[in-house]
Amino acid sequence: MQVELKKFGTTLLSRQNGREAFAAFQSNLASLGEKEDLKLDFEGIITFSPSWGDEFLSPLIKQYGSRMVLMNTGNPSVKATLELLEKINQLTFNVG
């Protein structure tokens, strides 16, 4: 399953907005196959804050581990946030 994160907006800010996006996204996960990757596409994202990322990505990586693949992470805001989240949560994102 591939999800374009820009459907949540191009400026992903605040813990509250990340929590709301995660809650809205839960129904989509029901259709994810047991061995299927969850591909999150950052194309078109302008700003990506650590608080939004922590609320949205952290629960997903805990649930799907290496099956969660992050794509188009070249934006400096996205790169910096992912690096910070990896350091804080002591995990490694699967960037493909």
TORVEX-904978 format. One record per residue (C-alpha): residue number from 0; residue in one letter; x, y, z. Coordinates in nm, 2 decimals. Layout:
% TORVEX-904978
+-----+-----+--------+--------+--------+
:   n : res :      x :      y :      z :
+-----+-----+--------+--------+--------+
: NUM :   A :      X :      Y :      Z :
...
+-----+-----+--------+--------+--------+
//
This chain:
% TORVEX-904978
+-----+-----+--------+--------+--------+
:   n : res :      x :      y :      z :
+-----+-----+--------+--------+--------+
:   0 :   M :   0.00 :   0.00 :   0.00 :
:   1 :   Q :   0.13 :   0.34 :  -0.09 :
:   2 :   V :   0.01 :   0.66 :   0.08 :
:   3 :   E :   0.09 :   1.01 :  -0.03 :
:   4 :   L :   0.13 :   1.21 :   0.29 :
:   5 :   K :   0.04 :   1.53 :   0.10 :
:   6 :   K :  -0.32 :   1.42 :   0.13 :
:   7 :   F :  -0.28 :   1.54 :   0.49 :
:   8 :   G :  -0.14 :   1.88 :   0.37 :
:   9 :   T :   0.20 :   2.00 :   0.25 :
:  10 :   T :   0.28 :   2.15 :   0.58 :
:  11 :   L :   0.27 :   1.88 :   0.85 :
:  12 :   L :   0.30 :   2.06 :   1.18 :
:  13 :   S :   0.19 :   2.01 :   1.55 :
:  14 :   R :   0.14 :   1.71 :   1.77 :
:  15 :   Q :  -0.24 :   1.75 :   1.76 :
:  16 :   N :  -0.25 :   1.75 :   1.38 :
:  17 :   G :  -0.03 :   1.44 :   1.36 :
:  18 :   R :  -0.25 :   1.26 :   1.61 :
:  19 :   E :  -0.56 :   1.35 :   1.41 :
:  20 :   A :  -0.40 :   1.24 :   1.08 :
:  21 :   F :  -0.30 :   0.91 :   1.24 :
:  22 :   A :  -0.65 :   0.85 :   1.37 :
:  23 :   A :  -0.80 :   0.93 :   1.03 :
:  24 :   F :  -0.55 :   0.69 :   0.87 :
:  25 :   Q :  -0.64 :   0.40 :   1.08 :
:  26 :   S :  -0.93 :   0.28 :   0.86 :
:  27 :   N :  -0.69 :   0.26 :   0.56 :
:  28 :   L :  -0.47 :   0.02 :   0.75 :
:  29 :   A :  -0.74 :  -0.25 :   0.76 :
:  30 :   S :  -0.68 :  -0.32 :   0.39 :
:  31 :   L :  -0.30 :  -0.36 :   0.43 :
:  32 :   G :  -0.20 :  -0.72 :   0.36 :
:  33 :   E :  -0.02 :  -0.92 :   0.62 :
:  34 :   K :   0.31 :  -0.92 :   0.42 :
:  35 :   E :   0.25 :  -0.60 :   0.23 :
:  36 :   D :   0.47 :  -0.30 :   0.28 :
:  37 :   L :   0.33 :   0.03 :   0.39 :
:  38 :   K :   0.50 :   0.29 :   0.17 :
:  39 :   L :   0.47 :   0.65 :   0.29 :
:  40 :   D :   0.55 :   0.90 :   0.01 :
:  41 :   F :   0.68 :   1.24 :   0.12 :
:  42 :   E :   0.67 :   1.39 :  -0.23 :
:  43 :   G :   0.52 :   1.74 :  -0.22 :
:  44 :   I :   0.58 :   1.79 :   0.16 :
:  45 :   I :   0.72 :   2.13 :   0.22 :
:  46 :   T :   0.75 :   2.13 :   0.60 :
:  47 :   F :   0.76 :   1.83 :   0.83 :
:  48 :   S :   0.78 :   1.88 :   1.21 :
:  49 :   P :   0.92 :   1.64 :   1.46 :
:  50 :   S :   0.60 :   1.66 :   1.67 :
:  51 :   W :   0.37 :   1.57 :   1.37 :
:  52 :   G :   0.61 :   1.29 :   1.27 :
:  53 :   D :   0.63 :   1.15 :   1.62 :
:  54 :   E :   0.25 :   1.12 :   1.64 :
:  55 :   F :   0.21 :   0.97 :   1.30 :
:  56 :   L :   0.53 :   0.77 :   1.22 :
:  57 :   S :   0.62 :   0.64 :   1.57 :
:  58 :   P :   0.31 :   0.42 :   1.62 :
:  59 :   L :   0.33 :   0.30 :   1.26 :
:  60 :   I :   0.70 :   0.18 :   1.29 :
:  61 :   K :   0.62 :   0.01 :   1.62 :
:  62 :   Q :   0.34 :  -0.18 :   1.45 :
:  63 :   Y :   0.50 :  -0.24 :   1.10 :
:  64 :   G :   0.87 :  -0.22 :   1.16 :
:  65 :   S :   1.07 :  -0.26 :   0.84 :
:  66 :   R :   0.75 :  -0.31 :   0.64 :
:  67 :   M :   0.71 :   0.07 :   0.67 :
:  68 :   V :   0.90 :   0.22 :   0.39 :
:  69 :   L :   0.96 :   0.60 :   0.35 :
:  70 :   M :   0.99 :   0.74 :   0.00 :
:  71 :   N :   1.10 :   1.07 :  -0.14 :
:  72 :   T :   1.26 :   1.19 :   0.18 :
:  73 :   G :   1.51 :   1.43 :   0.02 :
:  74 :   N :   1.35 :   1.75 :   0.14 :
:  75 :   P :   1.57 :   1.91 :   0.41 :
:  76 :   S :   1.28 :   1.94 :   0.65 :
:  77 :   V :   1.19 :   1.58 :   0.61 :
:  78 :   K :   1.55 :   1.46 :   0.64 :
:  79 :   A :   1.61 :   1.66 :   0.95 :
:  80 :   T :   1.29 :   1.54 :   1.12 :
:  81 :   L :   1.35 :   1.18 :   1.04 :
:  82 :   E :   1.71 :   1.20 :   1.17 :
:  83 :   L :   1.59 :   1.36 :   1.49 :
:  84 :   L :   1.31 :   1.10 :   1.54 :
:  85 :   E :   1.56 :   0.81 :   1.48 :
:  86 :   K :   1.79 :   0.96 :   1.74 :
:  87 :   I :   1.52 :   1.03 :   2.00 :
:  88 :   N :   1.34 :   0.70 :   1.96 :
:  89 :   Q :   1.65 :   0.49 :   1.89 :
:  90 :   L :   1.51 :   0.34 :   1.58 :
:  91 :   T :   1.60 :   0.33 :   1.21 :
:  92 :   F :   1.35 :   0.41 :   0.94 :
:  93 :   N :   1.35 :   0.20 :   0.62 :
:  94 :   V :   1.41 :   0.46 :   0.35 :
:  95 :   G :   1.35 :   0.33 :   0.00 :
+-----+-----+--------+--------+--------+
//
